[in-house]
Amino acid sequence: MSQPLNRSSNSHGQHHQSGSGFSAFAPGSDLVHVGSRRWFLQMGMAGLAGLSMPELLKRQALAAPQAQLTHSVQAKSVIMIWLSGGPSQLDMWDLKPQAPKEIRGPFNPIQTSVSGIEICEHMPQQAAMMDKFAIIRSMDATASNHTPTTFQACNPKSRRTNDNRDGGGYPSMGSVAAKFRGPNVPGMPGFVALADSMAADIYGAGHLGHRYEPLDGVKSAGKFGMPEGVQTTRLTDREELRQQFDRLRKHTELSPELSLQDRYVQEAYDMVLSGNVAKAFDVNRESVQVREKYGNHSFGQKSLLARRLVEAGVTFITMSDAWGHWDHHGDEVKWGGINKGLKPMLPVLDHGIATLISDLDERGLLDTTLVLVLGEFGRGPVITKTDGRGHWTPVMSMLAAGAGVPGGQVIGATDRRGGEIAERRLGPGDLGATVFKKLGIDPYGHWIKPGGRPTPLVEGPSAPIAELG
């Protein structure tokens, strides 16, 4: 029998994820003057960080992609709902009502709209629309640990190492999408993360390059408007902008590599000037009824923002409601056990997922938006003395919907205790191959590591999950 992982009290936040690092949209220096005013492009926290650095320019001016786009595209966008901490498969999507009490837990299964499929009684809205969902009950998480590294990269070689080099340089799926697909609308970011703790809940670009790090959507909201005192008419004077670049070059006496900077600063310039990013992040443009429907809480507001970002042309969005929120060891820890911790959270998750799927469907976006709901691993079969469950890597459950995923099905199965895979073992590489295929990215393509080494996007004997379409 596999044993659950142990977690120290400071397992989160003590390491540095790639996703928390440098971003092409993060704070930066004053690069451009317009007229007599100083112009700090307020992107990310403050501006266009590091665009004056020749090393960043080298990274941004990478060679043509090695992975190829295919002609078959089912998904224009992906929303990954990250349940930070590891959700309990036994208390949500893979209940074992015939097992002993210490295994089956306190919740009862209910029948869904699809005959033969049962889920937790505290998720009735998902049950009512089960024809939209595929449940995977046989995802192997043995390569994973208590970070988003493995499953956001969907690569068993991408792991937490606790040496400030987590992930081994392998990129997240969002970063791969940002590089090989880019945004669906010019001037929008390709990859956006919606999380209160980027370091703990988001994995980024690794060695793929800083340009493909996720934009911190929580901190960026409200930062894309025109800086106070700057007139749009003056900013649109491209000749004035060119002269400012010329003066900057002469003043700094940097290398000829700075000639590339016009392009990257201009991209960011256009992003601010168009106003499209600022509009996408402004949830107040939604009606009161829509905002209330999603809910005035972290999960609801981030779900609404994720839908708006899809509409605006962002390709990949990863959202997390709260750091460690689904880590239900027992009543002695912050998030509590199964009854006191998980039970009140399930209706919020249930409503949030159902609202997002329904809204995407009503707006004609679900057919081209892949929605994934997962965490880093599952929970142990035996309830602890404090009414919780420990970490469990041998198996986890997850949801998939949209972008051609046939709903109303269960993929895989666990044993009678819900702790081991009994049928259809799948791994992170299989999920990654599925996502890339749906985005039109060749899952058997390569990316180039520093030093020129071709590296597979998907590692090992992995393949797109046939049941997901």
N, C-alpha and C positions, 0 to 999 in steps of 0.2 A: 504493500500500500504506500502510495506517495504521501509524503508528509507536507503539511502546510508550511509556508514560509514564516520566519520570525520577523517581526518588525520592531525596530527600536523606536523610541519616542521621538527621535529627531530625524526619521528617515526621509522626510520631505524637506525640501528647501536647503539642504546642506550641500547639494551638488549643483552643478551648473549645466542646464540643458542648452542645446544649440538654439532652441527657440527663444531663449531669454537673452541671446547675444545681440550683436550688432545688426541693425536693420537699415536698409537703404531708405527707410522712411522714418528713422529715429532722430533724436536731437542732433543738431549740427552747428557749424560755425556760420558767420555771416559771409555768404558767398557773393551776393549780388546787391548792388546799390541801384535804386531807381530814383533818378533826379537827385535831390539833396537828402533823401530819406534813406535810412537803413532798412533793408528788407530781410526779415528772417522768415523764411517759409515755415509756417507752423504745422509741420507734418510729423506724425507720431507725437512725441512730447513737445518738440520745438522746431524742427527743421530738417534739412537734408543732410543728415549726419554723414560726415566722412567723404562726401563727394569730391572734396579737394585732395583726397589721399590717392597718390598714384597706385598704391597696392590695391585699393578697392577698385580702381578703374581696371586694373589688370583682371581682377576677378570678374568684374561685370562684363568685360569684353571677351568672354570665353568663346571658344571655337563653336562652330555649328553643332547643334545637338546630335548625339550619336543614336539615341532612340528615335524611332520614326513614328510619325502619326499615321494611323491606319485610316481606311475609308469608312470603317464601321464605327459610328459614334452614337451611343445611346444616352450618354449623360453629358450635359453641358456643365453641370455643377454638382458638387458633392457637399452635403452637410454631415459632418461627423459629430454626433452628440456623445461627448466623452463623460462617462460616469466615473469620475475620479475616486479611486479607493478600491474598486472591485465589487460590482453588484452581485448579489446572491442569486444564482441560478435556481436554487432550491426553493426560494421564496418569491420568485417572480415568473419565470418562463418555463421552468422544468420541475414542477412540484411532484412529490412522491407521496400521495395520500395513503398508500398501502404500507409505507415504511413505518418502523417504530417511531414513537413520539419524538424522541431525541434527534431523529433524522428529518422527519417530515416537517417539523416546525409548526407554528401556530396558525398558519393561514390555510384556507381551503381553496381548492381549484374551482373555477367556474367554466361552463361551456362557452365557447366563443361562437361567432356567426358562422364558423366553418365546422361542420360536423367532425367530431373526433379530436379537435384541438382544444385543450384546456390551458388556462393561465390563472394567475393569482386573482382572488376575489376582489382585491383592492385596485385592480386595473380594468374596470368594466368598459371604459371607452375604447381601449385597445381591443378588448374582446369583441365589441360591437362592430369593429371595422377590420377584423382579422383577415378579410379577403385582400387587404392592402399589404399585409406583412408576410415576410418569410422569417421564421424563427430558426436560427442555427443553434442546436443544442450540443454540438460536438466539436467546439473549437478548442484546439490544444494550445494551452498557454504555458507549457513547460519552459519555453525560452524566455518568458516574460518575468518581470519582477515589479516592484512597487513604484514604477514610473510609467509615463506614457511612451517611453522610448520604443519598445518592440512593436506594439500594435499601431502606433501612429506612423511608424516607418513600414509596418507590415513586413518585417524582415527579422528572422530568428537570429541573425548575426548582430543586429542592432540592440545592444543591451546596456543597462546601467553598470558602470564600472567604478563609480565613486572616486574618480581621479581627475575630475574636471574635463574628461574627454568621453563623456557618456555617448553611447551610440556608435562608436567606432568610425565616425565620419559618414555613415550611411544617412541619406536624406529621408525626411518624412514624405509621405504621399502628397501632402499639400505642397511641399517644395518641388517635388517632381512635376506635379501638375502646373505649378507656376512657371517652371522652366520650359517644359515640352509642349504645354498647351497655351499658357499665358491666360490673361483675362479674356472673357467673352466680349467685352466692350473696351476699346482702346481708352486709356486714361484711368482705368480702374485697376486696383491691385489684383494679382492673381490668387493670392493666399491671404486670408484674414483669420486671426485667432480671436475668440471672444472668451476670455478667461480672466479671473481676478488675479491668479498667480501664473504668469507665463513660465516661470522657472519650474514650477511643480507640475503643471498640467499640459504644457505644450512642448512638443518636440519639433525642431526646426530643420534647417537646411543641411547641417553637417558640413561635409566637404564639397557640397554642390556649389556653394558660394553665397556670400552675404546678400546678394541681390534677391535670393529666393527665400529669405527668411520671411515668416509671416508678419504682416502688419498687426500690431497690437490694437485691436479694434476697440477695446474698452477705454484705453487711454487716448485713442485718436479721435473718439467722438467729440465733435465740436472744435477740432483743431484744423479743419480744412477750409475754414472761411478766410476771406481776404484780411490780412492784418490791418488793424486800425490805422487810418491815415493814408493808406495806399490807394491810389485811384486806378481803376481798371483801365481807363483810357491811356494812362501813361505806361501801364504794364504791357499793353498790346503794341507799344512802339518797339518792334523787334530791332530796329536800328539802334535805339538807345540801349537795349539789352546787350546787343553785340559790343557796343562801345564799352559797356561796363565789364564784360568779360575780358576785353583787350586790356583795360586798365588793371584788372585783377592779375592777369598774366605778368604784365610788366612789373607790377608791384611785388609779387611773390617770387618771381624768377624761378618758377618750377620747371620741371622737365617738359619736353614736347608732349608727353602723355596727357597733359592737361587739355590738349585739343579735343580729346574724347569727352571732356567734361561738358561741353556745350550740349551734347546730346542728352546726357543724363539729367542735367539741371533743367533742360528744356522739357523733358518728360514730366518731371515733377511740377514745373511751372504750369504746364498745360493741365495737369491734374487739379491744381488749385484753381486755375483760371476758369475751367469749364464749370466748376461748381457741382459736378456729378457726384463726386465722393462725399462732399458735404451734405448733399441732399439724401444720399443713401443712408448716412449715419443719423439722420434727423428723424427719429421715430415719432416726433410730434407732428409730422406731416400725415400720420395715420389718424383716422377718426378715433374719437374717444371710445366708441363701441369696439373697434378692432383692438385697441390697446387693452381695454378691460377684458376682452375675450381671451387674450393671451395671458393676462395676469400681471399684476404689479409686483413681481418678484424676480429674482435672478434668472430662473429658468425661462419664465415667460418673456421677459424683456430681451434676453439674448436670442430666443427662438424667433421673435418678431424681427429683430435686427438681422438674423441670418436669412430670413425670407426676403427682406428688403435688399440685402447684398446680392442674393441670387438674381433678383429682378434687375439690379443695377449692372450686373455683368461680372461679378466675382466668380471665379471657378471653384475654389475650395475654401470652405469655412469649417473650422474646428471650434466647438463651443463646449465649455465646462461650467456647470452651475455653481460649484464651489469646490475648493481644494479638499480632497479626502472625504467628500460628502458621503460616499457609499462604502466607507470602511467600517463596517459594523461588527467590531470585535465583541462588544458587550456594553453593558451599562456603565462600566468604569471608564470608558473613553468618551471623547468629545461628542461623537455622533451617535452614541448609544448602541443598544443592541437591536434585536429584531422587532420587538414590540414597541419599545419606547423610541427607537431611532428610525428604523426602516418603515414601519407602518404609516406614520404621518407623512412620510416623503412620497410614498407610492401614488396617492391620488394627484399630487402636484405633477409628478412625472407623467402619469397617465394622461392627465388633461393637456399637458404641454405637448406631448408627442402627437396626440390626436388632433389638437388644434393646428399644429404645424402641418401635418399631413393633409388635413382637410383644406386648409388655406392654400397650400401649394396646388392641390387638386382643383379647387374652384377657380384658381387663376391660370390654369392650364400649364403649370410649371412642374407638376409631379412626374410627368412623362419624361422629362429631361433632367430631373434632379434626383440623384441617389442619396438617400438618407440612411445613415448607419447609426446604431445605438449600441455602444459597447464600453467596456472598461479594460483594465489591465489583466484581470484574471477573475476566477470565480471564488466561491466561499466553501469552506469545509463542510462535509456531510453532517457532522455531529454538533449539535447545539452546545455551547459552552455553559459553564455554571453561572455565568453572568448574562445569559440570554443572547449570546452573539455567535458568530461563526468566524473562524480564522481564515487567513489567506489560503487559497487553493489553486495551484497552477495546472493540475492535470486536466481540467475542463472548465469552460465557461460557456454561457449562452449569450446570444446577441440578436439584434433585429436588423432587417434590411427591408427597404421599401423604395418604390419609385424607379425611374429610368429602366423600365423593362423588366423589373424583378417580378416574377409570377407570385402573387400573394396567395394567402390561404394554404401555406405549406409549412411543414416542419422538416428540417434537414438534420439528419443524424439523431443519435439517441445515447443516453447514458445508462449505466447499470441501475439496479434497483435502489441503490443508495444515493444515486445522483453524483457520485464522486469520480467515476471513471468512464471513459468513452467506450460504448458498446458497438456503435455503428457509425460509419462515415467520418472517420477522423479527418479533420481539416486543420490547417495551421495558418499563421499570419501571412506566409507567402502566397497561399491560395487566395486569401482575401485581397492582398495587394494586387495579384494578377487580375482578379475580377474588377477591381476599381480602375486599374489602368486600361484594361480592355474596354470598359464602358466609356471611359473618357477618350477613347481613340488613340491611346498611347500603346505602342507595341510592348506587351508585358515581358517579352523576351529580348528587349533592347538593352542598351548599356548607357551608363553615364561615365564620365571620365574623372578619375580621382586626380588630385594634385600629383604631378609627376608623369601624367599621361597614361595611367593604367586603366583600361576599360573594365568596368565593374557592372555586373548584371543588376538590372532594376529589381528583379525577383530572384531570390537565392534558392538553390536546392531544387528538388523535384516537385515544384509547385505549378499549378495550372488554374485558370479561371474556374470558378465553381459553376458547373454546368446548370445546376438547379436554379441559379440566380439569373439565368437568361443571357 
